Amino acid sequence: MSGALVLRAGSLSLRASRRSLLVCGALTAALVALALWAFTLGSFTLSLADLASVASGTARGSVRTVVLEWRAPRIVAAVLFGAALAVGGAVFQSLTRNPLGSPDVIGFTTGSYTGVVLMLLAGATSYTALAAGAVTGGLVTALVVYLLAFRRGVRGFRLIIVGIAVGALLSSVNTWFSVKADVDTALRAAVWGAGSLSAVGLPALATAAVLILGVAVAAPVAQRRMRWLELGDDTAAMLGVRVERTKLLLVVLGVAATAAVTAAAGPISFVALAAPQIARRLTGRGTSVDLAASALVGALLLLGADIAAQHAIPDVVLPTGAVTVCVGGAYLLVLLVRESRRGV
């Protein structure tokens, strides 16, 4: 169980422990089971036989409409977005070497939100425009935080403190924009800012999937670089890594993963914070990051939160972000107590 397997694909090679592979297999099975259960829930109840008929092309029209047009986009969005948020969180927690180093804690998600609010104030409503605003806002925020935290290099704790301060400032800016905007724009921004998968359509999902696919392609290389950085900046430099350039590229990768979700569904908190830590405990990696396991845990968390948002309270549909905030807030308190006991 403690041995490692080396997976090769052309010039790329990945080293994975047997425990990590077993954990990823179990998480994948759980994710498939949860997704199938999500398909059956709702006022129009379905059975597994109905799902099988859709897959085989023999389903009646109403069943096909419910599965493919109503429920599939939301379920696929929960899986993809949860995985993307977890990858973004894993990147920043690895960079800061701190479990609190999450995009929603250090202000990058708030920056993406600011970018979208500015696009809404400018009259843009298409997903392409909102995605551009989210990515630009997140990257600009990341650049500002990076520059303010840079003192002969970037240290994790300084990055977190500066990010929290910048995030608080941007939250005030977002509130001011909402107050000054006209009622329709403010209402649209408020609804979007709650973080929900209900309005995610196929065009937005397809565009977000392309950006997330790019992140997934870069993930194996990023994971190798993150493991080198976790050895320490001096050791990584001795191995030939351009430390600050690599950190900046990883910041861009993490922001892109987070912004893709923020543009489509609004700011969804705490998935990026909790998923990498849960994955580390499941895989037994200690301080080392496992992007695959983190992505699967994130997908499970967001899909589970979305199911709870839709069906936990009869006849009431909550924003998915409201559920993740409630669960994540409790998780954050536990994490803070644990870190304080360790003297961090």
C-alpha positions as CSV (number, residue, x, y, z in Angstrom):
1,M,0.0,0.0,0.0
2,S,2.9,2.3,0.6
3,G,4.5,1.7,-2.9
4,A,4.3,4.1,-5.7
5,L,3.3,3.7,-9.4
6,V,4.7,5.7,-12.2
7,L,2.3,6.6,-15.0
8,R,3.8,7.7,-18.3
9,A,2.2,9.5,-21.3
10,G,4.8,10.5,-23.9
11,S,7.3,12.8,-22.3
12,L,5.2,13.3,-19.2
13,S,5.3,11.0,-16.2
14,L,3.3,11.1,-13.0
15,R,4.2,9.4,-9.7
16,A,1.2,8.3,-7.6
17,S,1.0,6.2,-4.5
18,R,-1.2,3.2,-4.4
19,R,-3.2,4.8,-1.5
20,S,-3.8,7.9,-3.7
21,L,-5.0,5.8,-6.6
22,L,-7.4,3.8,-4.3
23,V,-8.7,7.0,-2.8
24,C,-9.3,8.6,-6.2
25,G,-11.1,5.4,-7.3
26,A,-13.3,5.5,-4.3
27,L,-14.0,9.2,-4.7
28,T,-14.9,8.7,-8.4
29,A,-17.3,5.9,-7.5
30,A,-18.9,8.1,-4.8
31,L,-19.2,11.0,-7.2
32,V,-20.9,8.8,-9.9
33,A,-23.4,7.5,-7.3
34,L,-24.2,11.0,-6.0
35,A,-24.7,12.3,-9.5
36,L,-27.0,9.4,-10.4
37,W,-29.0,10.1,-7.2
38,A,-29.2,13.8,-8.1
39,F,-30.7,12.9,-11.5
40,T,-33.6,11.1,-9.7
41,L,-34.5,13.9,-7.3
42,G,-37.1,16.6,-7.9
43,S,-40.8,17.1,-8.5
44,F,-40.5,15.0,-11.6
45,T,-39.1,11.9,-10.1
46,L,-37.0,9.5,-12.2
47,S,-35.7,6.0,-11.7
48,L,-32.4,4.5,-12.8
49,A,-34.3,2.8,-15.5
50,D,-35.4,6.2,-16.9
51,L,-31.7,7.3,-16.9
52,A,-30.8,4.1,-18.7
53,S,-33.4,4.8,-21.3
54,V,-32.0,8.3,-21.9
55,A,-28.6,6.8,-22.4
56,S,-29.9,4.2,-24.9
57,G,-32.0,6.8,-26.8
58,T,-35.3,5.1,-26.0
59,A,-36.7,7.6,-23.4
60,R,-39.9,9.4,-24.0
61,G,-39.7,13.2,-24.7
62,S,-40.5,14.4,-21.2
63,V,-37.9,12.2,-19.5
64,R,-35.3,13.3,-22.1
65,T,-36.1,17.0,-21.5
66,V,-35.9,16.7,-17.7
67,V,-32.6,14.8,-17.8
68,L,-30.7,16.5,-20.6
69,E,-32.0,20.0,-20.5
70,W,-33.0,20.6,-16.9
71,R,-30.8,18.5,-14.6
72,A,-27.7,17.5,-16.6
73,P,-26.3,21.1,-17.0
74,R,-26.6,21.8,-13.3
75,I,-25.1,18.4,-12.2
76,V,-22.2,18.7,-14.7
77,A,-21.6,22.3,-13.6
78,A,-21.5,21.2,-9.9
79,V,-18.9,18.6,-10.8
80,L,-16.7,20.8,-13.0
81,F,-16.9,23.9,-10.8
82,G,-16.2,22.0,-7.6
83,A,-13.2,20.4,-9.2
84,A,-11.9,23.8,-10.5
85,L,-12.4,25.5,-7.1
86,A,-10.5,22.7,-5.4
87,V,-7.6,22.9,-7.8
88,G,-7.4,26.7,-7.3
89,G,-7.5,26.2,-3.5
90,A,-4.8,23.5,-3.7
91,V,-2.5,25.7,-5.7
92,F,-2.7,28.6,-3.3
93,Q,-2.5,26.5,-0.2
94,S,0.7,24.9,-1.6
95,L,2.1,28.4,-2.5
96,T,1.4,29.8,1.0
97,R,2.1,26.5,2.8
98,N,-0.9,27.3,4.9
99,P,-4.4,25.7,5.0
100,L,-5.9,29.2,5.1
101,G,-4.4,30.1,1.7
102,S,-7.6,29.8,-0.3
103,P,-8.7,32.1,-3.1
104,D,-11.8,33.1,-1.3
105,V,-9.9,33.9,1.9
106,I,-7.1,35.9,0.4
107,G,-9.3,38.1,-1.8
108,F,-8.9,36.7,-5.3
109,T,-12.5,35.5,-5.6
110,T,-13.6,39.0,-4.4
111,G,-11.5,40.5,-7.1
112,S,-13.2,38.3,-9.7
113,Y,-16.6,39.4,-8.3
114,T,-15.5,43.1,-8.6
115,G,-14.6,42.4,-12.3
116,V,-18.1,41.0,-12.9
117,V,-19.8,43.9,-11.1
118,L,-17.9,46.4,-13.3
119,M,-19.0,44.5,-16.4
120,L,-22.7,44.5,-15.2
121,L,-22.4,48.3,-14.5
122,A,-21.1,48.7,-18.1
123,G,-24.2,47.0,-19.4
124,A,-22.6,43.6,-20.3
125,T,-24.7,40.5,-19.6
126,S,-23.2,37.8,-21.8
127,Y,-21.1,35.0,-20.2
128,T,-18.1,35.9,-22.4
129,A,-18.1,39.5,-21.1
130,L,-18.7,38.3,-17.5
131,A,-15.9,35.7,-17.8
132,A,-13.5,38.3,-19.2
133,G,-14.4,40.6,-16.2
134,A,-14.0,37.8,-13.7
135,V,-10.6,36.7,-15.1
136,T,-9.3,40.3,-15.4
137,G,-10.5,41.2,-11.9
138,G,-9.0,38.1,-10.4
139,L,-5.7,38.6,-12.2
140,V,-5.4,42.3,-11.3
141,T,-6.2,41.5,-7.7
142,A,-3.6,38.7,-7.7
143,L,-1.0,41.1,-9.2
144,V,-1.7,43.8,-6.6
145,V,-1.5,41.3,-3.7
146,Y,1.6,39.8,-5.2
147,L,3.4,43.1,-5.5
148,L,2.3,44.3,-2.1
149,A,3.5,41.1,-0.5
150,F,6.8,40.9,-2.4
151,R,9.8,41.5,-0.2
152,R,12.8,39.8,-1.7
153,G,10.4,37.0,-2.6
154,V,6.8,36.1,-1.5
155,R,6.2,34.4,1.8
156,G,3.0,32.6,2.5
157,F,1.9,34.3,5.7
158,R,2.5,37.8,4.2
159,L,0.5,36.9,1.1
160,I,-2.4,35.8,3.2
161,I,-2.5,38.9,5.3
162,V,-2.2,41.2,2.3
163,G,-4.8,39.2,0.5
164,I,-7.3,39.5,3.4
165,A,-6.8,43.3,3.5
166,V,-7.2,43.7,-0.3
167,G,-10.3,41.4,-0.2
168,A,-11.9,43.5,2.5
169,L,-11.2,46.7,0.5
170,L,-12.8,45.1,-2.6
171,S,-15.8,44.0,-0.6
172,S,-16.4,47.6,0.3
173,V,-16.0,48.6,-3.3
174,N,-18.5,46.0,-4.4
175,T,-21.0,47.2,-1.8
176,W,-20.6,50.8,-2.9
177,F,-21.2,49.8,-6.6
178,S,-24.3,48.0,-5.6
179,V,-25.6,51.0,-3.7
180,K,-24.9,53.4,-6.5
181,A,-26.1,51.3,-9.4
182,D,-29.7,51.3,-10.6
183,V,-32.1,48.9,-9.1
184,D,-32.1,46.3,-11.9
185,T,-28.3,46.2,-12.1
186,A,-28.0,46.0,-8.3
187,L,-30.6,43.2,-8.1
188,R,-28.8,41.3,-10.9
189,A,-25.5,41.7,-9.1
190,A,-27.0,40.6,-5.8
191,V,-28.6,37.5,-7.2
192,W,-25.4,36.6,-9.0
193,G,-23.3,37.3,-6.0
194,A,-25.2,34.8,-3.9
195,G,-23.5,32.0,-5.8
196,S,-26.0,29.7,-7.5
197,L,-25.9,27.0,-10.2
198,S,-29.6,27.5,-11.1
199,A,-28.9,29.9,-14.0
200,V,-25.9,28.1,-15.5
201,G,-26.9,27.3,-19.1
202,L,-25.2,25.2,-21.7
203,P,-23.4,28.2,-23.4
204,A,-21.9,29.4,-20.1
205,L,-21.1,25.8,-19.1
206,A,-19.4,25.1,-22.4
207,T,-17.2,28.2,-22.2
208,A,-16.3,27.5,-18.6
209,A,-15.5,23.9,-19.4
210,V,-12.9,25.1,-22.1
211,L,-11.1,27.3,-19.5
212,I,-11.3,24.5,-16.9
213,L,-9.9,22.0,-19.5
214,G,-6.9,24.3,-20.0
215,V,-6.3,24.3,-16.2
216,A,-6.6,20.5,-16.2
217,V,-4.0,20.2,-19.0
218,A,-1.6,22.3,-17.0
219,A,-2.3,20.6,-13.7
220,P,0.3,17.7,-14.0
221,V,3.1,20.1,-14.7
222,A,1.9,22.5,-12.0
223,Q,1.7,19.7,-9.4
224,R,5.3,18.8,-10.1
225,R,6.4,22.4,-9.7
226,M,4.4,22.8,-6.5
227,R,6.1,19.8,-4.9
228,W,9.5,21.3,-5.7
229,L,8.5,24.6,-4.1
230,E,7.2,22.7,-1.0
231,L,10.8,21.7,-0.4
232,G,11.7,25.4,0.1
233,D,12.6,28.2,-2.2
234,D,16.4,27.6,-1.8
235,T,16.1,23.9,-2.5
236,A,13.8,24.5,-5.5
237,A,16.3,27.0,-6.9
238,M,19.1,24.5,-6.6
239,L,17.0,22.1,-8.6
240,G,16.8,24.7,-11.4
241,V,13.4,26.1,-10.7
242,R,12.9,29.8,-11.3
243,V,11.1,30.3,-8.1
244,E,9.4,33.7,-8.4
245,R,8.5,33.1,-12.0
246,T,7.0,29.7,-11.1
247,K,5.0,31.2,-8.3
248,L,3.6,33.9,-10.5
249,L,2.5,31.3,-13.1
250,L,0.9,29.2,-10.4
251,V,-1.0,32.3,-9.2
252,V,-2.3,32.8,-12.8
253,L,-3.4,29.1,-12.9
254,G,-5.2,29.3,-9.6
255,V,-6.9,32.5,-10.5
256,A,-8.0,31.1,-13.9
257,A,-9.6,28.1,-12.2
258,T,-11.4,30.2,-9.7
259,A,-12.5,32.9,-12.1
260,A,-14.1,30.4,-14.5
261,V,-16.4,29.4,-11.8
262,T,-17.0,32.9,-10.5
263,A,-18.1,34.2,-13.9
264,A,-20.6,31.4,-14.4
265,A,-22.1,30.8,-11.0
266,G,-21.0,33.7,-8.8
267,P,-18.6,33.5,-5.8
268,I,-19.0,30.1,-4.1
269,S,-17.0,30.1,-0.9
270,F,-15.2,27.5,1.1
271,V,-15.0,24.6,-1.4
272,A,-11.5,25.8,-2.4
273,L,-10.6,26.0,1.3
274,A,-11.9,22.6,2.5
275,A,-11.4,20.3,-0.5
276,P,-7.5,20.2,-0.5
277,Q,-7.3,19.7,3.2
278,I,-9.8,16.8,3.1
279,A,-7.9,15.3,0.2
280,R,-4.6,15.5,2.1
281,R,-6.1,13.6,5.0
282,L,-7.6,11.0,2.8
283,T,-4.4,10.3,0.8
284,G,-2.1,10.7,3.8
285,R,0.1,13.1,2.1
286,G,0.6,15.4,5.0
287,T,1.7,18.7,3.6
288,S,2.0,17.5,-0.1
289,V,-0.7,18.4,-2.5
290,D,-2.7,15.9,-4.7
291,L,-4.6,17.8,-7.3
292,A,-6.5,14.8,-8.6
293,A,-7.9,13.9,-5.2
294,S,-8.5,17.6,-4.4
295,A,-10.5,17.9,-7.6
296,L,-12.7,14.9,-6.8
297,V,-13.3,16.0,-3.2
298,G,-14.3,19.5,-4.5
299,A,-16.7,18.0,-7.0
300,L,-18.3,15.9,-4.3
301,L,-18.6,18.8,-1.9
302,L,-20.2,21.2,-4.5
303,L,-22.5,18.5,-5.9
304,G,-23.6,17.6,-2.3
305,A,-24.1,21.3,-1.4
306,D,-26.2,21.8,-4.6
307,I,-28.4,18.8,-3.8
308,A,-28.9,20.2,-0.3
309,A,-29.7,23.6,-1.6
310,Q,-32.4,22.2,-3.8
311,H,-34.0,19.6,-1.6
312,A,-33.0,20.0,2.0
313,I,-35.9,22.3,2.8
314,P,-39.3,21.4,1.1
315,D,-40.5,23.9,-1.4
316,V,-37.5,26.2,-0.8
317,V,-34.5,26.4,-3.2
318,L,-31.5,28.1,-1.7
319,P,-28.4,29.5,-3.5
320,T,-25.7,26.9,-3.5
321,G,-23.3,29.5,-2.1
322,A,-25.5,29.8,1.0
323,V,-25.1,26.1,1.8
324,T,-21.3,26.2,1.3
325,V,-21.0,29.2,3.5
326,C,-22.9,27.5,6.3
327,V,-20.9,24.3,6.1
328,G,-17.6,26.1,5.3
329,G,-18.0,28.5,8.2
330,A,-18.1,25.7,10.6
331,Y,-15.1,24.0,8.9
332,L,-13.2,27.3,9.1
333,L,-13.8,27.6,12.9
334,V,-12.6,24.0,13.4
335,L,-9.5,24.7,11.3
336,L,-8.7,27.9,13.1
337,V,-9.0,26.2,16.5
338,R,-6.7,23.3,15.3
339,E,-4.1,25.7,13.9
340,S,-4.1,27.8,17.1
341,R,-3.5,24.7,19.2
342,R,-0.5,24.0,17.0
343,G,0.8,27.4,17.7
344,V,0.5,28.7,14.1
